[in-house]
Every structure is written in C-alpha cells, then in structure tokens.
Amino acid sequence: MLKPILLIEDNPHDLELTLVALERSQLANEVIVVRDGAEALDYLHRRGAYASRAEGNPAVMLLDLKLPKVDGLEVLKNVRESLSLRSVPVVMLTSSREEPDLERAYELGVNAYVVKPVEFRDFVSAISDLGIFWAVLNEPPPGSFRLTRRPAN
C-alpha cells in the first residue's frame, strides 16, 4: 500500500502548480491537500473532519511556511514533538528566503527547505524531483512500508 503525500498549501496558484508537477512525475501516491496549518494538524492527528481516516502517516509532507490559522513552523514543531509523527519526512516548500525562517525550520527538524522557483518549468522540475525522491527513492524509517514506483505503461 502506498502512503499518501500530504500537501499543505494555501495559495491556489502554488497548489495547482504543485499538483501538476506531482502528476507529471507519475507517482502513484495519492496527494492529500489541506489548506491551512490547523487542518494539517487535524489530518495528522486524526481528529475533527479526519477522525475516521485510515491509520498511518504520509510518505512525506510538503509544507508551506506561511499558512493561515497555524503557520508552517508551528506545524513542524508539533510534528517533531509527536512520537507517532516525528519520523515523517517534512519538506518546507516556501517562497521565503529569509535566513531566520531557514534557521528556525532546521532547528525544528525539517528534512529539507526548498524555495519555490519562480519560473514554471523550474517549479515543475523541482516538485517532480521532490516527489520522486521522498516517495520513491528515500529509504523510509524502520517499520514503514517500502514504497515502489508504479511502472509506466
């Protein structure tokens, strides 16, 4: 069973570009989209609207930094403080090049910090590479399912 990719993005334009890029990478993983940090935490902790979702963590979280309700750094902090979530790979996907944001994200345990490219082709390429690396190539923590890429037809 393939684990989903959790995409936490509030900007409709960036969301659409990210989904296109992930689709072009031909990953078989389902992409779960949430629009703010509070919804992300509800999904991850299986509460509220997500109380009945199947057990298990995503293969990777693509997390925007600037989110409504609960910002990306607070989501990251919560994930790293949770015993059941701390091994989930988290990629901060943001337009912020601010050094304090970068430093804080790494202090909180982010696995990668990626600044969203401005050019469409570069953006698609970066997201595709991220998806393939984290959902297919990365070796998951012990006890996780090993993800395999579905062969192209």
N, C-alpha and C positions, 0 to 999 in steps of 0.2 A: 504494500500500500504506500503510495507516495504521500509525503507530507505536503501540506499547502505552503505557499509563500504568503506571508502576511504583509500587505502593503498599507502603510499608514500615511495618507496624503490628503491634504485639504484643498489644494489648488487644482481646480478642474482641468486646466491645461496640462500641468505636470502629470496628473493622474492619467489622462488619456495617452500622453506620450509614453509613460512608463508601461502601460498595458500593451500598447502597440509594440514596444521594444521586447517585452517578455513574450508576446505572441510570435514575433519574428524569430526568437531564439528556439522556438519549437519545443519548449519544455512541456512535459505532460502534467506538471504540478498545477493544481487549482490555485488561483490567486484570490485570496480573501482581501477585500478592500474595506477599510474603515477610514472615517473622515476626520477624526479628532483623537486626542490622547485618551480621553475618558472612555470612548468606545473601544479603543485598542486594549485598555486595561480590562474592560468588561469581557472582551473576547478572550484574552489571555487567561483570565481567572475564572472563566465560565460562569459569569453572573449576568443578571439583567436579561437582555434580549438573547444572550448567548449561553444561558444557564443549561440549555439542553443540547448544546453542540457536543459532538463526539470528543472523547478524551484525546489528549495528545497535543504536542506543541508543534508550531510551524517549523519547516526546514530552515527558514531564515525570515527575519523581519527587516523590511526596507522601511526605515523610519525617518520621516521628515523632522526637522529640528523645530521649526516654527509652526506649532499646531494650536488650534483653539482648545479651550477648556483645560487641558493638561498638556504642557509643552513636551517636546521630544526628549529633553534631558530628564524630566521627571518620569516619563515612561521608562526610559533606560534605567534610571536609578531603581525604580520599582522592580523591574525585571531582574536586575542583578542582585537585589535583596531577597528575591523569592527562591527558595530551594528548588521548587519544581520548574522554574523558568530560567535560572541563571546560566544554563548551558546552551540556550538558544542563541545562535549567531545573530548579531544585530549590526546592520549596516546603516549608518546615518547617511541619508541621502538628502542633501540640502543645497541651497544656493548661498549659504553663509560661508564666507572665507575669513570670518572674524577669528583671530587667534584664541580669544577666551572661550569661544564655543568649541573649537577644536580641542583645546586643552581639557576642558571640562568633560567632553564626550569621552576622551581617552581615560581620564581619571575615573569615570564611572564604568569603564569596562567595555566600550564599544569595540567591535571587531574590526570595523573599517569605517572611514569617514570619506565620503565621496561628494565632491562639489558637482552639482548638476551642470553639465556642459550647456552652453547657450545654443550652439548650432544643432539643428535637428539630427543630422547624421551622426554627430559625435554623441549626442544624448542617447540615441537608439543603440549605438555600439556599446556605450558604457553600461547601459542597463542590461543588454543582452549578455555581456561578459559577466556582470554580477550574478545574474540569474543562473547561468551555466556553472560558474564557479561554486556558488553556495548551495545550489540544489542538486548538482551532479558530481562535481569534482571534489569538493570538500569532504573529508572523512568525518562523519558525524561522531558525537561523543559515544562512549560505550553504552550499550543498551538501546541505542537508536536504530531504526530501520535504515539499512543502506539503500540509498536512492539510486535508481538506474534510469538512464535516459531511454526513452522510447525510440526505437529505430525509425528513421524517416522512410516513408513509403515511396 
